[in-house]
């Protein structure tokens, strides 16, 4: 009878009956010969149990220690203390209690189980091995227990101990293929390929009907240059089970090494249609094929078939769906790519890469509303990833929803971290949105923030300089920006126009006229803004006829007729 369990099941029981329960008496025991525990012990013990039930481990431990002081020969108390110490991570204390218990009762299996736990935590591998060896004698044939402990030993770094436990299990319970497979796994961790070779060689003999051993044996044969024997072994497996995916996968590797491309691809198709082959292996192979296909498009046909086979087994695989999207995009089939990308995000909405790929396809297809919607989803799912705020802002800008541009960017800028390029882009875009929303001072702050991070961004330099010039504010700063713009991109007609306008606003009319003339010459479109600026500059220089002619050209090009006609009227 378990000591702690027996007391927990009863109310306060006085005298000899309590003594009998605490001592685990059997039918026929002389009750009068058993010790009687006093009320102080009873009270303290129940106090310990109450603390334990409430999860107050420290108080429970103190109470049990008080009990042990009163009854130092009661071994069950040491076990209770050890269990509490294990829960508290006090492994040294736990081991001391269990050592004392086992010194008095070396055949206590549960004490050995707990001591093995504590010793493993302490790195006392000698004690662990000794206890496990003893326990396995009592639990021979318990494969689940053996698996658990071999893995725990391996995870702790004692792979040799894990193998020793496997060996002991095999001695006690011969003919179990699972423990043989486990042992081979641990040998692989040790990179003991000679032992693996001989182990597989024996496993094929011991378990001739288990295909997994034959497939692994074929892999070892192939790795050691015995390709003919490997082929024979694989064909034996396939003859027994034509749909064996692992055998066909290894057969494909063998044929690939022999430059038998067609045979390798046929084997891969069978392997990809099999649930035996892990999704990760299919993904790795397809990735390699896709990389090669960028140079050799003739592979597209087999890639399409392999993708179809793989997705037939793993239709919800986000990784495979992203590969399929990449494949279709490479074939200039963005709509088909988007179909796969949508399934990818549905299958794995927690993967930001899936969402980024979908958003990129939205942009490529011109599905701007979808782009904004998906980017907003991304912002909610990944609030610390500022990229999604940028994507949402780009989409909103293209939809002329400048209030939503500003909102998205402000959220993104609040969380952007260690991404100066992205922060610069977002700040520049925010400046554009705020200017459109008629918040010029905030716009200028955003432009300055952008340029502090990326001082040579032509678009930000252009827009900032132009808006300052238009407002007639901070004209020296506008000139700094437009001069740097000309250094960076001297031949762009739109940037020439901006610089000409800034020069004009700074009263440097001849330079402005030279530059706007060059911009008109270089521009393929000669938009109305160019002609209107040309007219304004000429008017400032006293060339009234030339100014009127330029304003008329601006109207012909689609400029604001009301404004332009008023300018003409003022000069006539």
ZIBELNOR-V740506 format. One record per residue. RES is the residue in three letters. D_CENTER is the distance of its C-alpha to the mean C-alpha in Angstrom with 2 decimals. Layout:
BEGIN
res->RES d_center->D_CENTER
res->RES d_center->D_CENTER
END
This chain:
BEGIN
res->UNK d_center->50.42
res->UNK d_center->47.46
res->UNK d_center->48.90
res->UNK d_center->46.34
res->UNK d_center->45.92
res->UNK d_center->49.69
res->UNK d_center->50.25
res->UNK d_center->47.40
res->UNK d_center->49.09
res->UNK d_center->52.47
res->UNK d_center->54.14
res->UNK d_center->56.18
res->UNK d_center->58.62
res->UNK d_center->61.54
res->UNK d_center->63.44
res->UNK d_center->63.60
res->UNK d_center->61.22
res->UNK d_center->58.38
res->UNK d_center->59.29
res->UNK d_center->59.14
res->UNK d_center->55.66
res->UNK d_center->54.24
res->UNK d_center->55.68
res->UNK d_center->54.39
res->UNK d_center->57.93
res->UNK d_center->58.77
res->UNK d_center->61.48
res->UNK d_center->64.81
res->UNK d_center->63.87
res->UNK d_center->66.58
res->UNK d_center->65.11
res->UNK d_center->67.79
res->UNK d_center->66.56
res->UNK d_center->63.05
res->UNK d_center->62.20
res->UNK d_center->62.17
res->UNK d_center->59.48
res->UNK d_center->60.75
res->UNK d_center->59.59
res->UNK d_center->57.75
res->UNK d_center->55.51
res->UNK d_center->54.95
res->UNK d_center->54.04
res->UNK d_center->51.63
res->UNK d_center->49.99
res->UNK d_center->49.43
res->UNK d_center->48.12
res->UNK d_center->45.53
res->UNK d_center->44.51
res->UNK d_center->44.19
res->UNK d_center->41.93
res->UNK d_center->39.80
res->UNK d_center->39.58
res->UNK d_center->38.44
res->UNK d_center->35.75
res->UNK d_center->37.78
res->UNK d_center->37.20
res->UNK d_center->39.06
res->UNK d_center->42.09
res->UNK d_center->42.06
res->UNK d_center->42.03
res->UNK d_center->44.95
res->UNK d_center->46.92
res->UNK d_center->46.44
res->UNK d_center->47.54
res->UNK d_center->50.64
res->UNK d_center->51.30
res->UNK d_center->51.00
res->UNK d_center->53.49
res->UNK d_center->55.89
res->UNK d_center->55.33
res->UNK d_center->54.05
res->UNK d_center->54.86
res->UNK d_center->52.59
res->UNK d_center->49.76
res->UNK d_center->47.72
res->UNK d_center->47.21
res->UNK d_center->45.64
res->UNK d_center->43.18
res->UNK d_center->42.28
res->UNK d_center->41.85
res->UNK d_center->39.66
res->UNK d_center->37.33
res->UNK d_center->37.02
res->UNK d_center->36.42
res->UNK d_center->33.58
res->UNK d_center->31.95
res->UNK d_center->32.57
res->UNK d_center->31.21
res->UNK d_center->34.77
res->UNK d_center->34.79
res->UNK d_center->37.88
res->UNK d_center->39.94
res->UNK d_center->38.76
res->UNK d_center->39.76
res->UNK d_center->43.15
res->UNK d_center->43.93
res->UNK d_center->42.95
res->UNK d_center->44.95
res->UNK d_center->47.97
res->UNK d_center->47.49
res->UNK d_center->47.23
res->UNK d_center->50.22
res->UNK d_center->52.21
res->UNK d_center->50.54
res->UNK d_center->48.87
res->UNK d_center->48.28
res->UNK d_center->46.03
res->UNK d_center->42.97
res->UNK d_center->40.81
res->UNK d_center->41.63
res->UNK d_center->40.53
res->UNK d_center->37.20
res->UNK d_center->36.53
res->UNK d_center->37.87
res->UNK d_center->35.52
res->UNK d_center->32.58
res->UNK d_center->34.05
res->UNK d_center->35.01
res->UNK d_center->31.57
res->UNK d_center->30.13
res->UNK d_center->32.97
res->UNK d_center->32.48
res->UNK d_center->35.93
res->UNK d_center->35.21
res->UNK d_center->38.93
res->UNK d_center->39.38
res->UNK d_center->36.27
res->UNK d_center->37.60
res->UNK d_center->41.09
res->UNK d_center->40.06
res->UNK d_center->37.81
res->UNK d_center->40.64
res->UNK d_center->43.00
res->UNK d_center->40.74
res->UNK d_center->40.05
res->UNK d_center->43.82
res->UNK d_center->43.74
res->UNK d_center->40.66
res->UNK d_center->41.33
res->UNK d_center->39.70
res->UNK d_center->36.91
res->UNK d_center->34.08
res->UNK d_center->31.39
res->UNK d_center->32.59
res->UNK d_center->32.78
res->UNK d_center->29.24
res->UNK d_center->27.89
res->UNK d_center->29.91
res->UNK d_center->29.37
res->UNK d_center->25.59
res->UNK d_center->26.13
res->UNK d_center->28.45
res->UNK d_center->26.14
res->UNK d_center->23.24
res->UNK d_center->25.84
res->UNK d_center->26.75
res->UNK d_center->29.92
res->UNK d_center->29.27
res->UNK d_center->33.03
res->UNK d_center->33.67
res->UNK d_center->31.35
res->UNK d_center->33.35
res->UNK d_center->36.59
res->UNK d_center->35.70
res->UNK d_center->34.99
res->UNK d_center->38.36
res->UNK d_center->40.13
res->UNK d_center->38.70
res->UNK d_center->39.93
res->UNK d_center->43.33
res->UNK d_center->43.64
res->UNK d_center->42.08
res->UNK d_center->42.61
res->UNK d_center->41.39
res->UNK d_center->37.89
res->UNK d_center->35.50
res->UNK d_center->32.38
res->UNK d_center->33.26
res->UNK d_center->34.13
res->UNK d_center->30.68
res->UNK d_center->29.18
res->UNK d_center->31.51
res->UNK d_center->30.48
res->UNK d_center->26.82
res->UNK d_center->27.89
res->UNK d_center->30.12
res->UNK d_center->27.25
res->UNK d_center->25.45
res->UNK d_center->28.73
res->UNK d_center->28.94
res->UNK d_center->32.45
res->UNK d_center->32.87
res->UNK d_center->36.60
res->UNK d_center->36.24
res->UNK d_center->33.66
res->UNK d_center->36.15
res->UNK d_center->38.99
res->UNK d_center->36.95
res->UNK d_center->35.93
res->UNK d_center->39.48
res->UNK d_center->40.80
res->UNK d_center->38.24
res->UNK d_center->39.34
res->UNK d_center->42.88
res->UNK d_center->42.19
res->UNK d_center->40.00
res->UNK d_center->41.25
res->UNK d_center->39.95
res->UNK d_center->36.27
res->UNK d_center->34.59
res->UNK d_center->31.42
res->UNK d_center->33.65
res->UNK d_center->35.40
res->UNK d_center->32.24
res->UNK d_center->31.03
res->UNK d_center->34.59
res->UNK d_center->34.59
res->UNK d_center->31.46
res->UNK d_center->33.29
res->UNK d_center->36.41
res->UNK d_center->34.68
res->UNK d_center->33.11
res->UNK d_center->36.64
res->UNK d_center->38.25
res->UNK d_center->39.88
res->UNK d_center->38.70
res->UNK d_center->41.78
res->UNK d_center->41.47
res->UNK d_center->37.75
res->UNK d_center->38.65
res->UNK d_center->41.37
res->UNK d_center->39.12
res->UNK d_center->36.47
res->UNK d_center->39.23
res->UNK d_center->40.59
res->UNK d_center->37.32
res->UNK d_center->37.15
res->UNK d_center->40.84
res->UNK d_center->40.19
res->UNK d_center->37.00
res->UNK d_center->36.69
res->UNK d_center->33.27
res->UNK d_center->31.67
res->UNK d_center->28.37
res->UNK d_center->27.71
res->UNK d_center->31.23
res->UNK d_center->30.90
res->UNK d_center->27.63
res->UNK d_center->29.42
res->UNK d_center->32.45
res->UNK d_center->30.51
res->UNK d_center->29.46
res->UNK d_center->33.10
res->UNK d_center->34.46
res->UNK d_center->32.12
res->UNK d_center->33.45
res->UNK d_center->36.92
res->UNK d_center->36.28
res->UNK d_center->37.00
res->UNK d_center->34.61
res->UNK d_center->36.00
res->UNK d_center->36.06
res->UNK d_center->32.48
res->UNK d_center->31.27
res->UNK d_center->33.33
res->UNK d_center->31.84
res->UNK d_center->28.28
res->UNK d_center->29.13
res->UNK d_center->30.24
res->UNK d_center->27.19
res->UNK d_center->24.78
res->UNK d_center->26.86
res->UNK d_center->26.50
res->UNK d_center->24.22
res->UNK d_center->24.86
res->UNK d_center->22.59
res->UNK d_center->18.88
res->UNK d_center->16.69
res->UNK d_center->14.76
res->UNK d_center->18.21
res->UNK d_center->19.18
res->UNK d_center->16.17
res->UNK d_center->17.02
res->UNK d_center->20.66
res->UNK d_center->20.25
res->UNK d_center->18.27
res->UNK d_center->21.26
res->UNK d_center->23.71
res->UNK d_center->22.28
res->UNK d_center->22.54
res->UNK d_center->26.10
res->UNK d_center->27.01
res->UNK d_center->26.78
res->UNK d_center->29.79
res->UNK d_center->31.29
res->UNK d_center->31.05
res->UNK d_center->33.18
res->UNK d_center->30.07
res->UNK d_center->29.02
res->UNK d_center->31.13
res->UNK d_center->29.62
res->UNK d_center->26.03
res->UNK d_center->26.94
res->UNK d_center->28.37
res->UNK d_center->25.48
res->UNK d_center->23.01
res->UNK d_center->25.45
res->UNK d_center->25.76
res->UNK d_center->22.06
res->UNK d_center->21.45
res->UNK d_center->24.55
res->UNK d_center->22.87
res->UNK d_center->19.33
res->UNK d_center->20.14
res->UNK d_center->17.11
res->UNK d_center->14.52
res->UNK d_center->12.26
res->UNK d_center->11.62
res->UNK d_center->15.40
res->UNK d_center->16.23
res->UNK d_center->14.52
res->UNK d_center->16.55
res->UNK d_center->19.54
res->UNK d_center->19.20
res->UNK d_center->19.12
res->UNK d_center->22.10
res->UNK d_center->24.06
res->UNK d_center->23.51
res->UNK d_center->24.84
res->UNK d_center->27.83
res->UNK d_center->28.39
res->UNK d_center->27.64
res->UNK d_center->25.46
res->UNK d_center->26.55
res->UNK d_center->25.44
res->UNK d_center->22.11
res->UNK d_center->21.66
res->UNK d_center->22.50
res->UNK d_center->19.60
res->UNK d_center->17.22
res->UNK d_center->18.56
res->UNK d_center->17.93
res->UNK d_center->14.29
res->UNK d_center->13.75
res->UNK d_center->16.07
res->UNK d_center->14.27
res->UNK d_center->10.75
res->UNK d_center->11.57
res->UNK d_center->8.49
res->UNK d_center->6.70
res->UNK d_center->8.43
res->UNK d_center->9.07
res->UNK d_center->11.04
res->UNK d_center->13.03
res->UNK d_center->13.76
res->UNK d_center->15.09
res->UNK d_center->17.14
res->UNK d_center->18.56
res->UNK d_center->19.57
res->UNK d_center->21.38
res->UNK d_center->23.05
res->UNK d_center->24.38
res->UNK d_center->25.58
res->UNK d_center->27.39
res->UNK d_center->28.88
res->UNK d_center->27.49
res->UNK d_center->27.39
res->UNK d_center->27.62
res->UNK d_center->24.61
res->UNK d_center->22.78
res->UNK d_center->23.68
res->UNK d_center->22.89
res->UNK d_center->19.36
res->UNK d_center->18.78
res->UNK d_center->20.22
res->UNK d_center->17.90
res->UNK d_center->14.98
res->UNK d_center->16.87
res->UNK d_center->17.25
res->UNK d_center->13.72
res->UNK d_center->12.28
res->UNK d_center->15.51
res->UNK d_center->14.51
res->UNK d_center->13.38
res->UNK d_center->16.88
res->UNK d_center->16.29
res->UNK d_center->16.69
res->UNK d_center->19.93
res->UNK d_center->21.13
res->UNK d_center->20.59
res->UNK d_center->22.43
res->UNK d_center->25.15
res->UNK d_center->25.77
res->UNK d_center->26.20
res->UNK d_center->28.44
res->UNK d_center->30.46
res->UNK d_center->31.15
res->UNK d_center->32.30
res->UNK d_center->34.54
res->UNK d_center->33.03
res->UNK d_center->33.26
res->UNK d_center->32.98
res->UNK d_center->29.52
res->UNK d_center->28.66
res->UNK d_center->29.72
res->UNK d_center->27.98
res->UNK d_center->24.54
res->UNK d_center->25.01
res->UNK d_center->26.30
res->UNK d_center->23.23
res->UNK d_center->20.98
res->UNK d_center->23.26
res->UNK d_center->23.17
res->UNK d_center->19.52
res->UNK d_center->19.16
res->UNK d_center->18.70
res->UNK d_center->19.33
res->UNK d_center->19.36
res->UNK d_center->23.14
res->UNK d_center->23.27
res->UNK d_center->21.37
res->UNK d_center->23.41
res->UNK d_center->26.53
res->UNK d_center->25.90
res->UNK d_center->25.23
res->UNK d_center->28.31
res->UNK d_center->30.46
res->UNK d_center->29.50
res->UNK d_center->30.21
res->UNK d_center->33.59
res->UNK d_center->34.47
res->UNK d_center->33.63
res->UNK d_center->35.55
res->UNK d_center->38.50
res->UNK d_center->38.65
res->UNK d_center->38.58
res->UNK d_center->41.55
res->UNK d_center->39.99
res->UNK d_center->41.07
res->UNK d_center->40.79
res->UNK d_center->37.19
res->UNK d_center->36.58
res->UNK d_center->38.21
res->UNK d_center->36.08
res->UNK d_center->32.92
res->UNK d_center->34.39
res->UNK d_center->35.30
res->UNK d_center->31.82
res->UNK d_center->30.46
res->UNK d_center->33.15
res->UNK d_center->32.66
res->UNK d_center->29.17
res->UNK d_center->30.11
res->UNK d_center->33.91
res->UNK d_center->34.32
res->UNK d_center->32.61
res->UNK d_center->35.46
res->UNK d_center->34.57
res->UNK d_center->34.37
res->UNK d_center->37.56
res->UNK d_center->39.31
res->UNK d_center->38.53
res->UNK d_center->39.20
res->UNK d_center->42.45
res->UNK d_center->43.66
res->UNK d_center->43.08
res->UNK d_center->44.81
res->UNK d_center->47.68
res->UNK d_center->47.98
res->UNK d_center->48.21
res->UNK d_center->50.60
res->UNK d_center->48.56
res->UNK d_center->47.56
res->UNK d_center->49.11
res->UNK d_center->48.84
res->UNK d_center->45.07
res->UNK d_center->45.02
res->UNK d_center->47.07
res->UNK d_center->44.76
res->UNK d_center->41.82
res->UNK d_center->43.79
res->UNK d_center->45.34
res->UNK d_center->41.97
res->UNK d_center->40.88
res->UNK d_center->43.88
res->UNK d_center->43.06
res->UNK d_center->39.56
res->UNK d_center->40.49
res->UNK d_center->44.30
res->UNK d_center->44.85
res->UNK d_center->42.94
res->UNK d_center->45.64
res->UNK d_center->43.58
res->UNK d_center->42.95
res->UNK d_center->46.64
res->UNK d_center->47.60
res->UNK d_center->45.56
res->UNK d_center->47.17
res->UNK d_center->50.58
res->UNK d_center->50.16
res->UNK d_center->49.18
res->UNK d_center->52.22
res->UNK d_center->54.40
res->UNK d_center->53.27
res->UNK d_center->54.11
res->UNK d_center->57.59
res->UNK d_center->57.17
res->UNK d_center->58.63
res->UNK d_center->59.74
res->UNK d_center->56.35
res->UNK d_center->54.71
res->UNK d_center->57.14
res->UNK d_center->56.56
res->UNK d_center->52.80
res->UNK d_center->52.89
res->UNK d_center->55.39
res->UNK d_center->53.04
res->UNK d_center->50.13
res->UNK d_center->52.34
res->UNK d_center->53.33
res->UNK d_center->49.79
res->UNK d_center->48.32
res->UNK d_center->48.30
res->UNK d_center->48.38
res->UNK d_center->50.50
res->UNK d_center->49.13
res->UNK d_center->51.25
res->UNK d_center->49.68
res->UNK d_center->50.86
res->UNK d_center->54.42
res->UNK d_center->54.53
res->UNK d_center->53.54
res->UNK d_center->56.10
res->UNK d_center->58.71
res->UNK d_center->57.92
res->UNK d_center->58.18
res->UNK d_center->61.45
res->UNK d_center->62.84
res->UNK d_center->62.13
res->UNK d_center->64.02
res->UNK d_center->66.99
res->UNK d_center->66.47
res->UNK d_center->67.05
res->UNK d_center->67.70
res->UNK d_center->64.63
res->UNK d_center->62.54
res->UNK d_center->63.91
res->UNK d_center->63.25
res->UNK d_center->59.62
res->UNK d_center->59.10
res->UNK d_center->60.69
res->UNK d_center->58.28
res->UNK d_center->55.43
res->UNK d_center->56.75
res->UNK d_center->57.07
res->UNK d_center->53.40
res->UNK d_center->52.27
res->UNK d_center->52.53
res->UNK d_center->53.46
res->UNK d_center->57.10
res->UNK d_center->58.17
res->UNK d_center->57.07
res->UNK d_center->58.42
res->UNK d_center->61.74
res->UNK d_center->62.26
res->UNK d_center->61.75
res->UNK d_center->64.27
res->UNK d_center->66.72
res->UNK d_center->66.57
res->UNK d_center->67.74
res->UNK d_center->70.54
END
